[in-house]
Amino acid sequence: MIEPFKERIYVTRPVFPTIEEVTEKLRDIWSAKWLTNNGPQHTMLEHELKNFLKVPYLSLFNNGTIALMVACQSLRLSGEVITTPFTFAATPHVLSWNNITPIFCDVDAETMNIDANKIESMITPHTTAILAVHVFGTPCDVEKIQEVADRYGLRVVYDAAHAFGVEIGNQGVGNFGDISMFSFHATKLYHTVEGGALVHGDKNLKARIDLLKNFGIKNEEEVVMPGINGKLDEIRAAIGRIMLNYVEAERQKRIRLHEIYNEELAGVEGVKLMPVCAQNVKLNYQYYVIRIDEKIFGRSRDFVYDEFRNYNVFARKYFHPLCSEFTCYRQLNSSRIENLPVANVIGQQVLSLPMYGGLTEDDVRKICAILKAMRN
Ligand SMILES: Cc1ncc(COP(=O)(O)O)c(C=O)c1O
């Protein structure tokens, strides 16, 4: 008989800097008397993150969703954009907010990312871009996606909200496609409380993105486009500068916890572990996600999710429901179940388990023991 955890174990917990570090930075901001609109903390963080992510150009934002909306505007996307149903609501919503129809393409059974081999069959004369997501930090098939895009003259935008610090062959993952978006939400491996960034390799695009995120204001006399307020303030930029010092230590802790999950769950029939990436991929270990095959495990994902709660373990059905099941998208032709067979199976199987540096190795072993005891 396994005892429930005394306190709730959530799927994640934000990394907190020390209050002293924050106070020291607040003093700097108070002396500078500058709270927002491209202040010194903002300028320094843009520079530091550009180096950290190994990308040529970076623009900070107040969150990843607004950043992605601006990415679509900056590339003047319209019509239809091919994307994945297995993602967070923000991904298709930014298309809708740009008056673009999301076209859902099925996902790869292994990586859970958009299936690059199926994209071509979804292209119509209205298609302007592919919006792919590096789900759980596993990189998409960037080469194949680019190859299809080039053949049809499409833009490629990556939602890299999960992929902070991920690299492919020593290159930051943000170097692929036309633009990538990172989210710095509090629950991410790296955060600025709320925040985000767009990264890319085009100097002219940086100027356009920076105008779009500041109402389109060029100078005191000229407003040159219908922009939005996407600015990151000085306080969050300062916290972001502190948090950069925490990323690698947090990543190392999560690597160890991943190893324990893998060790404990290897060979448990009906439990599929996270995809294994090519050797040249550097991962960030932000999430630990399993898939429960009810036929083999003897229990459904929903049973496992509910039973975990009895032990005070709050896992998350991430991503369920699929975006194609949302009331606002389910009438789309591309949302039909026959069009998305793999995504529909994964959506019923996936479960994100607790993963954050503050978990102990014993916590993880106990979570695995609880799961294994559920087998039927
Ligand atoms: C895949 C994905 N895209 C977009 C977002 C939106 O980012 P933000 O919360 O910074 O707006 C998130 C999550 O937060 C996400 O997980």
Ligand as a Chemical Component Dictionary entry (heavy atoms), coordinates in Angstrom:
data_LIG
# 
_chem_comp.id                   LIG 
_chem_comp.type                 NON-POLYMER 
_chem_comp.pdbx_formal_charge   0 
_chem_comp.three_letter_code    LIG 
# 
loop_
_chem_comp_atom.comp_id 
_chem_comp_atom.atom_id 
_chem_comp_atom.alt_atom_id 
_chem_comp_atom.type_symbol 
_chem_comp_atom.charge 
_chem_comp_atom.model_Cartn_x 
_chem_comp_atom.model_Cartn_y 
_chem_comp_atom.model_Cartn_z 
_chem_comp_atom.pdbx_ordinal 
LIG C1 C1 C 0 2.967 25.518 -27.512 1  
LIG C2 C2 C 0 2.653 26.847 -26.911 2  
LIG N1 N1 N 0 2.437 27.902 -27.719 3  
LIG C3 C3 C 0 2.159 29.122 -27.229 4  
LIG C4 C4 C 0 2.098 29.351 -25.872 5  
LIG C5 C5 C 0 1.748 30.727 -25.394 6  
LIG O1 O1 O 0 2.791 31.350 -24.729 7  
LIG P1 P1 P 0 2.486 32.490 -23.638 8  
LIG O2 O2 O 0 1.858 31.809 -22.454 9  
LIG O3 O3 O 0 3.830 33.052 -23.324 10 
LIG O4 O4 O 0 1.577 33.482 -24.258 11 
LIG C6 C6 C 0 2.310 28.277 -24.993 12 
LIG C7 C7 C 0 2.265 28.393 -23.552 13 
LIG O5 O5 O 0 2.258 28.987 -22.698 14 
LIG C8 C8 C 0 2.581 26.996 -25.515 15 
LIG O6 O6 O 0 2.761 25.951 -24.709 16 
# 
loop_
_chem_comp_bond.comp_id 
_chem_comp_bond.atom_id_1 
_chem_comp_bond.atom_id_2 
_chem_comp_bond.value_order 
_chem_comp_bond.pdbx_ordinal 
LIG C1 C2 SING 1  
LIG C2 N1 SING 2  
LIG C2 C8 DOUB 3  
LIG N1 C3 DOUB 4  
LIG C3 C4 SING 5  
LIG C4 C5 SING 6  
LIG C4 C6 DOUB 7  
LIG C5 O1 SING 8  
LIG O1 P1 SING 9  
LIG P1 O2 DOUB 10 
LIG P1 O3 SING 11 
LIG P1 O4 SING 12 
LIG C6 C7 SING 13 
LIG C6 C8 SING 14 
LIG C7 O5 DOUB 15 
LIG C8 O6 SING 16 
# 
